[in-house]
């Protein structure tokens, strides 16, 4: 819910995110109440560039960001929370990128490995924070699902 520039951050490699202008400060280590409400049509900034419009929001279940027709790219990024059992929830990130030009396609091939590493680190960062929140409250991590999304 609180992902983004001048919000909770990206939970990835903060030093790299700041170097490339995606963040202005370290990622949050706690829930920021002022960023816990999103609606379809809201925009989540990613650095000083374009923002990700919220296409779907189901608090505690799903977030879909849809940035189409932006500089030769159609990009949809989905986050979903799936119950594993009574004590565990899996956070899944899916991304779909379609390019509209040869140059955009070549750029995608170059940037994709870095994107994989950054996304993996982001998911691990969110996991760490969600598990830390659950342990400090002595509760089931799933009871705080909306905090991790």
C-alpha positions in Angstrom: 0.0 0.0 0.0 2.8 2.5 0.8 5.2 1.6 -2.0 6.6 4.5 -4.0 8.8 7.6 -4.1 8.1 10.0 -1.3 6.0 7.3 0.3 7.2 4.1 1.9 10.0 3.4 -0.6 10.7 0.4 -2.8 12.2 -2.0 -0.1 14.9 -2.9 -2.5 18.6 -1.8 -2.5 18.0 1.7 -1.2 21.4 3.0 -2.1 20.9 2.0 -5.8 17.3 3.3 -5.8 18.5 6.7 -4.5 21.5 6.8 -6.9 19.1 6.4 -9.9 16.5 8.8 -8.5 13.8 6.3 -7.6 13.9 7.3 -3.9 14.6 10.4 -1.9 15.2 8.6 1.5 15.6 5.0 2.8 12.6 2.7 2.6 10.3 2.7 5.6 10.8 0.1 8.3 7.3 0.6 9.7 3.7 1.1 8.6 3.1 4.7 7.6 -0.6 5.3 8.3 -0.8 8.3 5.9 -0.1 5.9 3.0 -2.5 3.0 3.8 -5.3 4.1 1.6 -5.3 3.7 -2.2 -8.1 3.8 -4.7 -8.4 3.0 -8.4 -7.0 5.9 -10.3 -4.5 7.0 -7.6 -0.9 7.3 -8.9 2.1 5.9 -7.2 5.3 7.8 -8.0 8.4 5.9 -9.0 11.2 8.4 -8.7 10.9 11.8 -10.4 9.5 10.3 -13.6 6.1 8.9 -14.5 3.8 7.5 -11.9 2.1 4.1 -11.8 -1.7 4.4 -11.9 -3.6 2.0 -9.6 -5.8 -0.1 -11.8 -7.0 -2.6 -9.2 -6.9 -2.5 -5.4 -8.2 -5.1 -3.0 -6.7 -4.3 0.4 -5.0 -7.3 1.9 -5.3 -9.2 -1.4 -4.2 -7.5 -4.6 -2.6 -4.4 -6.1 -2.3 -3.9 -9.8 -0.4 -1.0 -11.3 -1.0 -0.2 -15.0 1.4 2.0 -16.9 0.5 1.6 -20.6 1.5 3.8 -23.5 4.5 5.3 -21.7 7.5 5.9 -23.9 7.1 2.8 -26.1 6.2 0.4 -23.2 3.0 -1.1 -21.9 3.8 -2.3 -18.4 1.5 -3.9 -15.9 2.8 -4.8 -12.4 0.7 -7.0 -10.1 1.1 -7.9 -6.4 -1.0 -10.6 -4.9 -1.3 -12.1 -1.4 -2.1 -15.8 -1.3 -2.9 -17.9 1.8 -0.5 -20.8 2.2 -1.9 -22.1 5.5 -3.2 -20.7 8.7 0.1 -19.1 9.6 1.7 -18.2 6.2 0.9 -16.0 3.2 2.8 -15.8 0.0 3.4 -12.4 -1.7 3.7 -12.8 -5.5 4.9 -10.1 -7.9 4.1 -10.4 -11.6 5.1 -8.0 -14.3 4.1 -7.9 -17.9 5.9 -5.7 -20.4 5.1 -5.2 -24.0 7.2 -3.0 -26.2 6.1 -1.0 -29.2 9.5 -0.6 -30.9 12.7 -2.4 -31.6 14.6 0.0 -29.4 12.3 -0.4 -26.5 12.6 -4.2 -26.9 16.4 -4.0 -26.8 16.2 -1.8 -23.7 14.0 -4.4 -22.0 16.5 -7.2 -22.7 19.3 -5.1 -21.1 17.3 -3.9 -18.1 15.4 -7.2 -17.3 18.3 -8.9 -15.3 18.6 -5.8 -13.0 14.8 -5.6 -12.7 14.8 -9.2 -11.5 17.4 -8.6 -8.8 15.7 -5.4 -7.6 12.3 -7.0 -7.5 13.6 -10.1 -5.6 15.2 -7.8 -3.0 12.0 -5.8 -2.8 10.0 -8.9 -2.0 12.5 -10.0 0.6 12.4 -6.5 2.1 8.6 -6.6 2.4 8.8 -10.2 3.8 11.3 -9.1 6.5 9.1 -6.1 7.5 5.9 -8.2 7.6 7.5 -10.9 9.7 9.0 -8.3 12.0 5.6 -6.7 12.4 4.0 -10.0 13.2 6.7 -10.9 15.8 6.5 -7.6 17.6 2.8 -7.9 17.9 2.9 -11.6 18.7 0.3 -12.3 16.1 -0.3 -14.3 13.0 1.4 -12.4 10.0 -1.7 -12.9 7.9 -3.7 -10.7 10.3 -1.6 -7.8 9.0 -1.7 -8.6 5.3 -2.7 -5.1 4.2 0.4 -3.8 5.8 2.7 -5.9 3.6 0.9 -5.3 0.3 
